[in-house]
Amino acid sequence: EAALWADAHRARAAAVGPCVHLRAIIEFSNHCRQDCLYCGLRCSNSKVARYRMDPDEIVQAAMAAWRVHKFGTFVLQSGEDPGYPPHGLVRAIRGIKASTNAAVTLSVGEAPDRCYRLWREAGADRFLLKFETSDPDLFAMLKPTTTLAARMGRLSSLRDMGYQVGSGIILGLPGQDRVSVARDLILCGEENYEMVSIGPFVPHPDTPLGKPARDQGQARLSATALPPARTPDVRSTLNTIAVARLLAPMAHIPATTALGVVGRQDGGWRAQAAGYLTAMGAIRGDAEYSGDARYLALLSGANVLMLDATPWRYRNSYEIYPGKPGADGDELADSVNSAIREIRRLGMSVCSG
């Protein structure tokens, strides 16, 4: 495994350089029309305190983040919210582009082509739309309100419109096996996505995949013949990220926030991680491994780190999965400083753009 990670780390440095991109993410709406079995924002979850940020509020949040750090990219993310006016997002995109030299990435799910085109013309540079799994039967079970064909069609449309396109998978979904994951990764390489995201599955307690067997959600899973949900460990996630780098050497690959959650849960990995980092020469002197598995991903092929710039009054309401980094009281400035310190400690630098 260490050899695999080292190969991916070298491939990353050769293809996209040795520095790490810091992205600021603003989660501007948690409304969603989809009812995915794994997501805390699913439309049937009545426990969610729903919110929408207006366009001016999005721009203000971006400007506040810009004053902390000159982020090269702002990621505007939401659930699939048909109630959010398309022209409102146009205002937000234009406001950010007018005040910064940053790129804008959208992650807002499936939408009509006319909306994608409108946002592209407003200045959006990139679009992230994960296909989650390329197994059509598994996709249909987990995402009953859409289809894999529709999602892949949207990805093709986005590329035709001139977006840099990102996609990827959730690792560890019930019913997923190694063959399925291998096919997912091969697809990412064949499609030449500019961004590839590998996020480990983290169960949310208010979803069918996160409820105990006695709950009604599990009865639905029994009907679909899915095995119980199980969160992947740090090792399997790093292995998958490394293979993704080797198959898609030019892609931007994030060290996902979900991996940070898994790293905190996978306590047995901490000592092994410290040994690996020491062997790589990444920990010097008396420094200790911080325990954040996202930084291990940066040594295993990843080159992007997302930092949460969502205003505090909304941040804990955007809960696709519980326990995400940045939801526990960290100020953005502290997160930025911590990230820069950890990145430098690993022998890397922060990209200027």
Rosetta blueprint (number, residue, H / E / L):
1 E L
2 A H
3 A H
4 L H
5 W H
6 A H
7 D H
8 A H
9 H H
10 R H
11 A H
12 R H
13 A H
14 A H
15 A H
16 V H
17 G L
18 P L
19 C E
20 V E
21 H E
22 L E
23 R E
24 A E
25 I E
26 I E
27 E E
28 F E
29 S E
30 N L
31 H L
32 C L
33 R L
34 Q L
35 D L
36 C L
37 L L
38 Y L
39 C L
40 G L
41 L L
42 R L
43 C L
44 S L
45 N L
46 S L
47 K L
48 V L
49 A L
50 R L
51 Y L
52 R E
53 M L
54 D L
55 P H
56 D H
57 E H
58 I H
59 V H
60 Q H
61 A H
62 A H
63 M H
64 A H
65 A H
66 W H
67 R H
68 V H
69 H L
70 K L
71 F L
72 G L
73 T E
74 F E
75 V E
76 L E
77 Q E
78 S E
79 G L
80 E L
81 D L
82 P L
83 G L
84 Y L
85 P L
86 P H
87 H H
88 G H
89 L H
90 V H
91 R H
92 A H
93 I H
94 R H
95 G H
96 I H
97 K H
98 A H
99 S H
100 T L
101 N L
102 A L
103 A E
104 V E
105 T E
106 L E
107 S E
108 V L
109 G L
110 E L
111 A L
112 P L
113 D H
114 R H
115 C H
116 Y H
117 R H
118 L H
119 W H
120 R H
121 E H
122 A H
123 G L
124 A L
125 D L
126 R E
127 F E
128 L E
129 L L
130 K L
131 F L
132 E E
133 T L
134 S L
135 D L
136 P H
137 D H
138 L H
139 F H
140 A H
141 M H
142 L H
143 K L
144 P L
145 T L
146 T L
147 T L
148 L H
149 A H
150 A H
151 R H
152 M H
153 G H
154 R H
155 L H
156 S H
157 S H
158 L H
159 R H
160 D H
161 M L
162 G L
163 Y L
164 Q E
165 V E
166 G E
167 S E
168 G E
169 I E
170 I E
171 L E
172 G L
173 L L
174 P L
175 G L
176 Q L
177 D L
178 R H
179 V H
180 S H
181 V H
182 A H
183 R H
184 D H
185 L H
186 I H
187 L H
188 C H
189 G H
190 E H
191 E H
192 N L
193 Y L
194 E L
195 M E
196 V E
197 S E
198 I E
199 G E
200 P E
201 F L
202 V L
203 P L
204 H L
205 P L
206 D L
207 T L
208 P L
209 L L
210 G L
211 K L
212 P L
213 A L
214 R L
215 D L
216 Q H
217 G H
218 Q H
219 A H
220 R H
221 L H
222 S H
223 A H
224 T H
225 A L
226 L L
227 P L
228 P L
229 A L
230 R L
231 T L
232 P L
233 D L
234 V H
235 R H
236 S H
237 T H
238 L H
239 N H
240 T H
241 I H
242 A H
243 V H
244 A H
245 R H
246 L H
247 L H
248 A L
249 P L
250 M L
251 A L
252 H E
253 I L
254 P E
255 A E
256 T L
257 T H
258 A H
259 L H
260 G H
261 V H
262 V H
263 G H
264 R H
265 Q H
266 D L
267 G L
268 G L
269 W H
270 R H
271 A H
272 Q H
273 A H
274 A H
275 G H
276 Y H
277 L H
278 T H
279 A H
280 M H
281 G L
282 A L
283 I L
284 R L
285 G L
286 D L
287 A L
288 E L
289 Y L
290 S L
291 G L
292 D L
293 A L
294 R H
295 Y H
296 L H
297 A H
298 L L
299 L L
300 S L
301 G L
302 A L
303 N L
304 V E
305 L E
306 M E
307 L E
308 D E
309 A L
310 T L
311 P L
312 W H
313 R H
314 Y H
315 R H
316 N L
317 S L
318 Y L
319 E L
320 I L
321 Y L
322 P L
323 G L
324 K L
325 P L
326 G L
327 A L
328 D L
329 G L
330 D L
331 E L
332 L H
333 A H
334 D H
335 S H
336 V H
337 N H
338 S H
339 A H
340 I H
341 R H
342 E H
343 I H
344 R H
345 R H
346 L L
347 G L
348 M L
349 S E
350 V E
351 C L
352 S L
353 G L
